[in-house]
């Protein structure tokens, strides 16, 4: 069944999601915003650009958010001219952003109070998989609602995992990013130390790959270690700091141990101060020397 879909956040990930939604024949309205990727191809395919999030919501059965973080989600949903002002009764808000779970719970309650329904569905993978319709989604919310929305989600996702109740998707995303970014940070710090001890990068990579240091994290940072090529992980240190900051907030909210997470965040923040906002995570191996 074709649906009227609204989207707020047509960045690198959102553009791929939007492209697949229109490709599958759904009607799409997007919020015009300076941070969007170019909308020409989407509009040529039938998408409509609107000036207010409330107007996007007013014509949509489902509103998908792909935003930077919790402050942006809260503003888009509850701010003046926001989604909740135009939300249709029974409409679904799907938040694909990376967010703090305690904020997600509050936003879900606000959506429900406005007569809507809510899923959090943060993503893993990259803009390449977003364009290919092959994202991984980690979904929090009612299982029956997820099944209702699954056909739409399958337009842009290859793997859809029900993580648990509302906010569990965002929690799982932060856990995922903490582990993956934490491992890359550890490897980068070790690689910086290796150079000071006369260990060549190719030896460092080869030995780890054949032992306990092998795996996806090493494969993603390996092109930079061997050839100064950061393309294996095009994720900014600034975004890594945001995600690790969110993880530390989530851990503090729950009162669980976060000593390692705090150390990873401090390391990333120091590298960000040295490398600037455009520096990519693989460059940690240079910035930590």
C-alpha positions as CSV (number, residue, x, y, z in Angstrom):
1,X,0.0,0.0,0.0
2,X,1.4,3.4,-1.0
3,X,1.6,6.0,1.7
4,X,2.0,9.7,2.1
5,X,5.4,10.1,3.7
6,X,7.0,13.2,5.2
7,X,10.7,13.6,5.9
8,X,12.7,16.1,7.9
9,X,16.4,15.9,7.4
10,X,17.6,15.3,3.8
11,X,21.4,15.0,4.6
12,X,23.7,12.3,3.4
13,X,21.7,9.5,5.0
14,X,18.3,11.1,4.6
15,X,18.8,11.7,0.9
16,X,19.3,8.0,0.3
17,X,16.3,7.1,2.3
18,X,14.1,9.6,0.5
19,X,15.3,8.4,-2.9
20,X,14.3,4.9,-2.1
21,X,10.9,6.0,-0.8
22,X,10.0,7.7,-4.0
23,X,11.5,4.9,-6.1
24,X,9.0,2.6,-4.4
25,X,6.1,4.8,-5.4
26,X,5.3,6.5,-2.1
27,X,4.2,10.2,-2.1
28,X,7.0,12.2,-0.4
29,X,7.1,15.7,1.2
30,X,10.3,17.1,2.6
31,X,11.2,20.0,4.8
32,X,13.2,22.7,2.9
33,X,16.3,23.4,4.9
34,X,19.7,24.8,4.3
35,X,21.3,21.6,5.6
36,X,19.7,19.4,3.0
37,X,21.5,17.7,0.2
38,X,20.3,19.0,-3.2
39,X,16.7,18.2,-3.8
40,X,16.5,18.5,-7.6
41,X,16.5,14.7,-8.3
42,X,13.9,14.1,-5.5
43,X,11.6,16.8,-6.8
44,X,12.0,15.6,-10.4
45,X,10.8,12.2,-9.1
46,X,7.7,13.8,-7.5
47,X,8.7,14.9,-4.1
48,X,7.3,18.2,-2.7
49,X,9.3,20.7,-0.7
50,X,7.5,22.5,2.1
51,X,8.7,25.3,4.4
52,X,7.4,24.2,7.8
53,X,7.6,20.8,9.6
54,X,3.9,21.2,10.6
55,X,3.0,21.4,6.9
56,X,5.0,18.2,6.2
57,X,3.2,16.4,9.0
58,X,-0.3,17.7,7.9
59,X,0.0,15.8,4.6
60,X,1.7,12.6,5.9
61,X,0.7,9.2,7.2
62,X,4.2,8.7,8.3
63,X,6.8,11.3,9.3
64,X,10.5,10.2,9.2
65,X,13.1,12.2,11.1
66,X,16.8,11.9,10.1
67,X,18.4,14.6,12.3
68,X,21.8,15.3,14.0
69,X,20.7,14.5,17.6
70,X,18.3,15.0,20.4
71,X,18.2,18.9,20.5
72,X,17.2,18.9,16.8
73,X,14.6,16.2,17.2
74,X,13.0,18.0,20.1
75,X,12.9,21.3,18.2
76,X,11.5,19.8,15.0
77,X,8.8,17.9,17.0
78,X,7.7,20.3,19.7
79,X,9.0,23.7,18.5
80,X,6.9,26.5,16.9
81,X,5.7,25.2,13.5
82,X,6.9,21.7,14.4
83,X,5.6,18.3,13.5
84,X,3.2,18.0,16.4
85,X,1.3,21.1,15.2
86,X,0.3,19.4,12.0
87,X,0.3,15.7,13.0
88,X,-2.6,13.7,11.8
89,X,-4.5,11.5,14.2
90,X,-3.0,8.0,14.2
91,X,0.0,9.1,12.1
92,X,3.4,7.5,12.8
93,X,6.6,9.4,13.7
94,X,9.7,7.3,13.0
95,X,12.9,8.8,14.4
96,X,15.9,7.5,12.5
97,X,18.3,10.0,14.2
98,X,20.9,9.2,16.9
99,X,19.4,10.4,20.2
100,X,19.6,10.1,24.0
101,X,17.1,7.5,25.1
102,X,15.6,9.6,27.9
103,X,14.8,12.3,25.4
104,X,13.3,9.7,23.1
105,X,10.9,8.6,25.8
106,X,9.8,12.2,26.3
107,X,9.3,12.8,22.6
108,X,7.3,9.5,22.2
109,X,5.0,10.7,25.0
110,X,4.5,14.0,23.3
111,X,3.7,12.3,20.0
112,X,1.2,10.0,21.7
113,X,-0.4,13.0,23.6
114,X,-0.9,14.6,20.2
115,X,-2.7,11.6,18.9
116,X,0.2,10.0,17.0
117,X,2.3,6.8,17.3
118,X,6.1,6.6,17.6
119,X,9.0,4.3,16.7
120,X,12.7,5.0,17.1
121,X,14.6,3.4,14.3
122,X,18.3,4.6,14.2
123,X,20.5,3.4,11.5
124,X,23.9,1.7,11.1
125,X,25.9,1.6,7.8
126,X,26.8,4.5,5.6
127,X,25.4,6.9,3.0
128,X,26.4,4.3,0.3
129,X,24.0,1.7,1.8
130,X,21.4,4.4,2.4
131,X,21.4,5.1,-1.4
132,X,21.3,1.4,-2.1
133,X,18.3,0.8,0.3
134,X,20.5,-1.5,2.4
135,X,20.6,0.2,5.9
136,X,20.4,-1.6,9.2
137,X,17.6,-0.3,11.4
138,X,17.4,-0.8,15.2
139,X,13.8,-0.3,16.2
140,X,12.3,0.6,19.5
141,X,8.5,0.6,20.0
142,X,5.5,-1.6,19.8
143,X,6.1,-4.8,17.9
144,X,2.7,-4.6,16.1
145,X,3.4,-1.0,15.0
146,X,6.8,-2.1,13.6
147,X,5.1,-4.9,11.6
148,X,2.6,-2.3,10.2
149,X,5.5,0.0,9.2
150,X,7.8,-2.8,8.0
151,X,6.9,-2.6,4.3
152,X,7.8,1.1,4.2
153,X,11.0,0.5,6.2
154,X,12.0,-2.2,3.8
155,X,12.2,0.4,1.0
156,X,15.5,1.6,2.5
157,X,16.6,-1.1,5.0
158,X,18.1,-4.5,4.5
159,X,18.1,-5.6,8.1
160,X,15.4,-4.5,10.6
161,X,15.9,-5.5,14.3
162,X,13.3,-5.0,17.0
163,X,15.4,-3.9,19.9
164,X,12.6,-3.6,22.4
165,X,10.2,-0.9,23.7
166,X,10.4,2.8,22.8
167,X,14.0,4.1,23.2
168,X,15.6,0.7,23.0
169,X,16.5,1.3,19.3
170,X,18.3,4.5,20.3
171,X,19.9,2.8,23.2
172,X,21.2,-0.1,21.0
173,X,22.6,2.4,18.5
174,X,24.6,4.1,21.2
175,X,25.8,0.8,22.4
176,X,26.8,-0.2,18.9
177,X,28.7,3.1,18.3
178,X,30.4,3.0,21.7
179,X,31.8,-0.5,21.0
180,X,32.7,0.2,17.3
181,X,34.2,3.7,17.8
182,X,35.8,2.6,21.1
183,X,37.6,-0.2,19.3
184,X,38.8,2.1,16.5
185,X,40.0,4.6,19.0
186,X,41.9,2.0,20.9
187,X,43.5,0.7,17.6
188,X,44.4,4.3,16.5
189,X,46.1,5.0,19.9
190,X,48.0,1.7,19.6
191,X,49.1,2.5,16.0
192,X,50.4,5.9,17.2
193,X,52.4,4.2,19.9
194,X,53.7,1.6,17.4
195,X,55.4,4.3,15.3
196,X,57.2,5.6,18.4
197,X,58.5,2.0,19.1
198,X,59.8,1.4,15.6
199,X,57.0,-0.9,14.5
200,X,56.1,-0.3,10.8
201,X,52.4,0.2,10.0
202,X,52.3,-2.9,7.8
203,X,53.8,-5.1,10.5
204,X,51.3,-3.6,13.1
205,X,48.4,-4.4,10.8
206,X,49.5,-7.8,9.8
207,X,50.2,-9.1,13.3
208,X,46.9,-7.8,14.7
209,X,45.0,-9.2,11.7
210,X,46.4,-12.7,12.5
211,X,45.7,-12.4,16.2
212,X,43.3,-10.9,18.7
213,X,43.3,-7.5,17.2
214,X,41.7,-8.5,13.9
215,X,38.2,-7.7,12.8
216,X,36.0,-5.0,11.3
217,X,37.5,-2.1,13.3
218,X,41.0,-2.9,12.0
219,X,39.7,-3.3,8.4
220,X,38.1,0.1,8.6
221,X,41.2,1.9,9.8
222,X,43.7,-0.1,7.8
223,X,43.6,2.0,4.7
224,X,44.6,5.0,6.7
225,X,47.4,3.2,8.6
226,X,48.9,1.9,5.4
227,X,48.2,4.7,2.9
228,X,46.8,7.7,4.7
229,X,43.4,6.9,3.1
230,X,40.5,7.7,5.4
231,X,37.8,6.3,3.1
232,X,37.4,3.1,5.1
233,X,35.5,5.1,7.8
234,X,34.1,8.4,6.6
235,X,32.8,9.4,10.0
236,X,33.9,12.7,11.6
237,X,35.6,12.9,15.0
238,X,33.0,15.6,15.8
239,X,30.2,13.1,15.3
240,X,32.0,10.5,17.2
241,X,32.3,12.9,20.2
242,X,28.5,13.5,19.9
243,X,27.7,9.8,19.9
244,X,30.1,9.0,22.8
245,X,28.7,12.0,24.7
246,X,25.2,10.6,24.3
247,X,26.4,7.1,25.4
248,X,28.0,8.6,28.5
249,X,24.7,10.5,29.3
250,X,22.7,7.2,28.8
251,X,25.1,5.4,31.1
252,X,24.9,8.1,33.7
253,X,21.1,8.1,33.5
254,X,21.1,4.4,34.2
255,X,23.8,4.6,36.9
256,X,26.0,2.0,35.2
257,X,29.8,1.9,34.9
258,X,31.2,4.2,32.2
259,X,34.9,4.6,33.1
260,X,36.1,3.2,29.7
261,X,33.5,5.2,27.8
262,X,34.5,8.4,29.6
263,X,38.2,7.7,28.6
264,X,37.2,7.1,25.0
265,X,35.2,10.4,24.9
266,X,38.1,12.3,26.5
267,X,40.5,10.9,23.9
268,X,38.1,11.9,21.0
269,X,37.6,15.4,22.4
270,X,41.4,15.9,22.6
271,X,41.8,14.8,19.0
272,X,38.9,17.0,17.9
273,X,40.6,20.0,19.5
274,X,43.8,19.2,17.6
275,X,42.3,18.2,14.2
276,X,39.2,20.4,13.9
277,X,35.6,19.6,13.0
278,X,36.4,18.2,9.6
279,X,38.8,15.5,10.8
280,X,37.7,11.9,10.2
281,X,38.0,9.1,12.8
282,X,40.8,7.2,11.0
283,X,42.9,10.4,11.4
284,X,43.0,9.6,15.1
285,X,46.1,7.5,14.3
286,X,47.9,10.7,13.4
287,X,46.3,13.1,15.9
288,X,47.2,10.8,18.8
289,X,51.0,10.7,18.0
